[in-house]
Amino acid sequence: MDKAVLCIICIFAMLITGCAAAGTEKSTDRTLKDVFAEHGMKIGTCVSSATVSCKTVSEILSSQFNSLTLENAMKPDSTLSQARSKEAGKPVVEFNEEVLSVLEWAKNNNCSMRGHTLVWYSQTPDWIFREGFEKTGDFVGREEMLSRMEAFISGTFAKLEELGYIDLFYAFDVVNEAWMEDGTMRQNHWSETIGDDYLWYAFYYADKYAPESIDLYYNDYNEQYKVDTLLKFVDTLKDENGRSLIDGIGLQAHLYTSDSLNSYFYGVDKLAETGLKIQLTELDICLGKYMSPLQATDENLKKQGQFCYELINGLFERVDSGKLKMDALTFWGFWDGISWRKEYSPTLYGTDLLPKYSYFGALQEKDKAGY
């Protein structure tokens, strides 16, 4: 979203509440950062440069969150330079102004970063797979594509180090959304040019070039339907000495108020048995069910608040008991006004930038969470 458009939305939100600092008022003494820190966890959200440049939104971000994920600007179609790649004869990574402004904001506001994402079937330019880095033409062979994958992954971490931002990152999504719900591998240009073992090589190169301080994640959606597939998959990610190349499994957690939390926790518990870290990486809680959004009535928002309270409470209980290794949770946006699924009112703050029942659910204040 354009920065000017976002700031106009911010001003409008403030005006309709009749409050010059809407959304920044303290409704409670504790913040999300405080609550999650009590359980050894970071609390995050996704952002763009427009988000951090708007004063009202920026104040909420800095007060409530200590982890950020760039919503789109660190995906391959934004970080790979076609012109520079042609010149160099290998993939070249360049970060645009949006990435740099968010990283600088994070640095200045004591905020950590999740990297999202490296190897993905979507939002990856076709030219990286083709001869001469052209938009059309023949695909390159397996060995050339492995070389390009290595250059892309190594270049990403090298560029972050060169710019002085590498220490901000504590986790990185190495591969995103590689598996289907029926247990088959999603076919894409990575698998077509390299073969099905492109997944192993992605983690092999990430493990080779990422600093030890960055945990390496596989990230996917509809994870509650892919548990058995993911259990088998992560077990294959070992080097020749049997050492694991993966540190964690990212669960996107695009949930609905109609979902069964018992069923969801069953999947979380099974994946936790791997001993890997587990993170909810893109959490939003939609009113209603898939393809059937509910109106943001007080009753429906209360149900959302209760769902959020019980989800977070269940995670905290598992973390505190040692059954779950979870050091961060990320909401996919915190404000309904700019959510990618705003028709479902899925976040913690309403379109007026004021906290909803779901905010208090995340804050574990049960008496304010819609009960």
C-alpha positions in Angstrom: 0.0 0.0 0.0 1.3 3.5 -0.9 2.6 5.5 2.1 0.4 8.5 1.4 -2.7 6.3 1.2 -1.9 4.5 4.4 -1.4 7.8 6.3 -4.7 9.1 5.0 -6.4 5.9 6.3 -4.6 6.5 9.7 -5.9 10.0 9.9 -9.4 8.9 9.0 -9.3 6.2 11.7 -8.3 8.8 14.3 -11.0 11.2 13.3 -13.8 8.7 13.4 -12.9 7.8 17.0 -12.8 11.4 18.0 -9.3 10.8 19.5 -6.1 12.5 18.3 -4.1 9.5 19.3 -6.4 6.6 18.5 -4.9 3.2 19.0 -1.9 4.5 21.0 -3.9 4.9 24.3 -2.9 2.5 27.0 -5.9 0.4 27.8 -3.8 -1.8 30.1 -0.5 -1.5 31.9 0.9 -4.6 30.1 1.8 -4.8 26.5 1.9 -7.9 24.1 5.7 -7.7 24.4 5.5 -8.0 28.2 3.1 -10.9 28.2 5.0 -13.0 25.6 8.3 -12.3 27.2 7.0 -13.9 30.4 7.0 -17.2 28.4 10.4 -16.6 26.6 8.8 -15.5 23.4 8.9 -12.7 20.9 5.7 -11.3 19.5 5.6 -10.2 15.9 3.6 -8.8 13.0 4.1 -8.3 9.2 4.8 -4.8 7.9 5.7 -2.7 4.9 7.6 0.5 4.7 4.3 2.4 4.5 3.3 0.8 7.9 6.4 1.9 9.8 6.3 5.4 8.2 2.9 6.2 9.6 3.3 7.8 13.1 0.2 6.3 14.7 0.8 2.8 13.4 4.5 3.0 14.2 3.8 3.9 17.8 1.6 0.8 18.1 4.3 -1.3 16.5 7.1 -0.1 18.8 5.0 -0.4 21.9 3.5 -3.8 21.3 5.8 -5.9 19.0 9.5 -6.9 19.0 9.6 -9.0 15.8 8.8 -8.0 12.3 8.3 -9.9 9.0 8.3 -8.0 5.7 5.0 -8.9 4.1 6.3 -9.0 0.5 9.5 -7.1 0.0 11.9 -10.0 0.9 10.2 -12.5 -1.4 12.4 -13.5 -4.5 10.6 -11.3 -7.0 11.6 -8.2 -4.9 15.1 -9.2 -3.9 16.5 -10.6 -7.2 17.9 -8.1 -9.7 17.5 -9.2 -13.3 19.9 -6.6 -14.7 22.6 -7.2 -12.2 22.2 -11.0 -12.6 22.7 -10.7 -16.4 25.9 -8.6 -15.8 27.3 -11.0 -13.2 26.2 -14.3 -14.8 24.7 -15.4 -11.6 21.7 -14.4 -9.4 22.4 -11.1 -7.6 20.4 -9.9 -4.6 19.5 -6.3 -4.1 17.2 -5.0 -1.4 14.9 -2.1 -2.4 14.1 1.0 -0.4 11.2 -0.7 1.3 13.4 -3.4 2.8 16.1 -0.9 3.8 13.6 1.4 5.5 12.0 -1.4 7.5 15.4 -2.8 8.5 16.5 0.6 9.7 13.3 1.1 11.6 13.8 -2.3 13.3 17.4 -1.4 14.2 16.3 1.9 15.7 13.4 0.4 17.6 15.1 -2.7 19.1 13.1 -5.1 16.9 14.1 -8.5 15.6 13.4 -9.8 12.1 12.0 -13.0 10.5 13.2 -13.5 6.9 10.5 -14.4 4.5 11.2 -16.1 2.2 13.9 -17.8 0.0 12.7 -20.8 -2.1 9.1 -20.5 -3.0 7.0 -21.6 -6.0 5.2 -18.2 -6.1 6.5 -14.6 -6.3 9.7 -15.9 -7.9 10.7 -14.5 -11.3 10.7 -16.9 -14.2 13.9 -15.5 -15.5 16.0 -17.0 -12.7 15.3 -20.4 -14.2 16.0 -19.6 -17.9 19.1 -19.3 -20.1 20.7 -15.9 -20.0 18.3 -14.8 -17.2 15.7 -13.9 -19.9 12.0 -13.8 -19.3 11.4 -16.4 -22.0 13.5 -19.2 -23.5 14.8 -22.6 -22.4 15.1 -23.6 -18.8 18.7 -24.3 -17.5 19.8 -27.7 -16.5 20.0 -29.2 -13.0 23.7 -28.3 -12.2 23.3 -24.7 -13.4 20.1 -24.3 -11.4 21.8 -25.7 -8.2 24.5 -23.2 -8.8 21.9 -20.4 -9.1 20.1 -21.5 -6.0 23.4 -21.5 -4.0 24.2 -18.0 -5.3 20.8 -16.7 -4.5 20.8 -18.1 -0.9 24.4 -17.2 -0.2 23.9 -13.7 -1.7 20.9 -13.0 0.5 22.9 -13.6 3.7 26.0 -11.9 2.4 24.0 -8.7 1.5 22.4 -8.5 4.9 25.9 -8.8 6.5 27.3 -6.2 4.1 24.6 -3.7 5.0 25.0 -4.4 8.7 21.6 -5.9 9.3 22.4 -9.6 9.7 22.2 -9.5 13.5 18.6 -8.4 13.4 17.5 -11.8 12.0 16.8 -14.7 14.3 14.8 -16.9 11.9 14.5 -17.3 8.1 11.9 -19.2 6.0 14.1 -21.2 3.7 11.3 -23.0 1.9 7.7 -21.9 1.7 4.6 -24.0 0.8 6.2 -27.0 -0.9 3.6 -29.6 0.0 0.0 -30.2 -0.9 -2.7 -31.4 1.5 -2.8 -34.9 -0.2 0.9 -35.4 0.7 2.3 -34.8 -2.8 5.0 -32.3 -3.5 3.9 -29.1 -5.2 5.5 -29.1 -8.7 7.1 -25.8 -9.8 10.1 -24.5 -11.6 12.5 -25.4 -8.8 11.4 -29.1 -9.0 11.3 -29.0 -12.8 14.9 -27.8 -13.2 16.6 -29.5 -10.2 14.4 -32.4 -9.2 12.5 -33.2 -6.0 15.7 -32.9 -4.0 15.7 -29.1 -4.5 14.1 -29.0 -1.0 17.2 -30.7 0.5 19.6 -28.5 -1.3 17.7 -25.3 -0.2 18.3 -26.3 3.4 21.9 -27.5 2.7 22.8 -24.1 1.2 21.0 -22.1 3.9 22.8 -24.1 6.6 26.1 -23.5 4.8 25.8 -19.7 4.5 23.4 -18.5 7.3 25.1 -17.6 10.6 24.4 -19.9 13.6 22.3 -17.2 15.2 19.6 -17.6 12.5 17.2 -20.5 12.8 16.2 -22.1 9.5 12.5 -22.8 9.0 10.2 -24.7 6.6 6.9 -22.7 6.4 3.5 -23.8 5.2 -0.3 -23.2 5.4 -3.1 -25.6 6.2 -0.6 -27.3 8.4 -3.2 -29.1 10.4 -3.9 -31.1 7.3 -0.2 -31.8 6.5 1.1 -33.1 9.8 2.1 -36.6 8.6 3.6 -35.2 5.5 5.7 -32.6 7.5 6.8 -35.2 10.0 8.2 -37.4 7.2 9.7 -34.4 5.3 11.7 -32.8 8.1 13.2 -36.2 8.9 14.9 -36.2 5.5 16.7 -32.9 6.1 19.9 -34.2 7.4 23.5 -33.9 6.1 25.8 -36.8 5.3 26.7 -37.1 9.1 23.0 -37.2 10.1 23.0 -33.6 11.4 19.7 -31.8 11.0 19.7 -29.0 8.5 16.5 -27.5 9.8 15.8 -25.7 13.1 12.1 -25.2 13.0 8.7 -25.6 11.4 6.6 -22.5 10.6 2.9 -22.9 10.9 1.1 -20.1 9.1 -2.0 -20.4 11.2 -4.5 -18.7 9.0 -7.4 -19.8 11.3 -11.2 -19.3 11.5 -13.4 -18.9 14.5 -15.3 -22.0 13.3 -12.1 -24.1 13.6 -11.6 -26.8 16.3 -8.8 -25.7 18.6 -8.5 -29.3 19.9 -7.8 -30.5 16.4 -5.3 -27.7 15.8 -3.4 -28.4 19.0 -3.3 -32.1 18.1 -1.2 -31.2 15.1 1.0 -28.7 17.0 1.7 -31.4 19.6 2.6 -34.0 17.0 5.0 -31.6 15.2 6.5 -30.6 18.6 7.5 -34.2 19.1 10.2 -33.7 16.4 12.1 -31.6 18.9 12.3 -28.8 16.3 11.2 -25.3 17.2 7.6 -24.5 16.2 6.4 -21.0 15.4 3.1 -19.6 14.3 4.3 -17.4 11.6 1.3 -15.7 9.9 -1.5 -15.9 12.5 -4.8 -14.4 11.8 -8.2 -15.4 13.1 -11.0 -14.9 10.6 -14.6 -14.4 11.6 -16.6 -17.4 10.2 -15.2 -20.1 8.0 -13.4 -20.4 4.7 -15.2 -18.5 1.9 -17.9 -17.4 4.4 -16.9 -14.4 6.4 -19.1 -13.2 9.2 -19.9 -9.6 10.0 -17.9 -7.9 12.7 -20.8 -7.8 15.2 -20.1 -7.5 18.9 -21.1 -11.2 19.3 -18.8 -12.4 16.6 -15.9 -10.3 17.8 -16.3 -11.7 21.3 -16.1 -15.2 19.8 -12.9 -14.2 18.1 -11.5 -12.8 21.4 -12.3 -16.1 23.2 -10.7 -18.1 20.3 -7.6 -16.0 20.5 -7.4 -16.2 24.3 -7.7 -20.0 24.2 -5.2 -20.4 21.4 -2.5 -18.3 23.1 -3.2 -19.8 26.5 -2.8 -23.3 25.1 0.5 -22.4 23.5 1.8 -20.8 26.7 0.8 -23.9 28.7 2.8 -26.1 26.3 5.8 -23.8 26.2 5.9 -23.5 30.0 5.6 -27.2 30.5 8.5 -27.9 28.1 6.3 -29.8 25.6 6.7 -27.1 22.9 9.8 -25.3 21.8 8.3 -22.0 20.6 10.3 -18.7 20.9 8.1 -16.5 18.7 4.6 -16.0 17.4 3.8 -13.6 14.5 0.4 -12.1 13.7 -0.1 -11.5 9.9 -0.9 -7.9 10.4 -2.4 -6.3 13.5 -5.0 -3.9 12.0 -8.1 -4.9 10.1 -7.9 -1.8 7.9 -5.0 -3.2 5.9 -5.2 -6.9 6.5 -5.0 -9.1 3.3 -8.2 -10.7 4.6 -9.9 -7.6 5.9 -13.4 -8.9 4.9 -13.0 -11.4 7.8 -11.9 -8.8 10.4 -9.0 -11.1 11.4 -6.6 -9.1 13.4 -6.1 -7.5 16.9 -7.1 -3.9 16.1 -10.2 -2.7 14.4 -10.4 -0.4 11.4 -10.5 2.5 13.9 -7.1 1.4 15.2 -8.5 0.5 18.6 -7.8 -2.9 20.3 -10.5 -5.6 19.9 -11.5 -8.5 22.1 -8.8 -10.5 20.2 -6.1 -8.1 21.4 -7.1 -8.8 25.0 -7.3 -12.5 24.2 -3.6 -12.3 23.1 -2.9 -10.3 26.1 -4.4 -13.0 28.3 -6.8 -10.7 30.0 -9.8 -13.0 30.0 -12.3 -10.5 31.5 -11.8 -8.2 28.5 -11.5 -11.0 25.8 -15.2 -11.4 25.2 -16.2 -13.8 28.0 
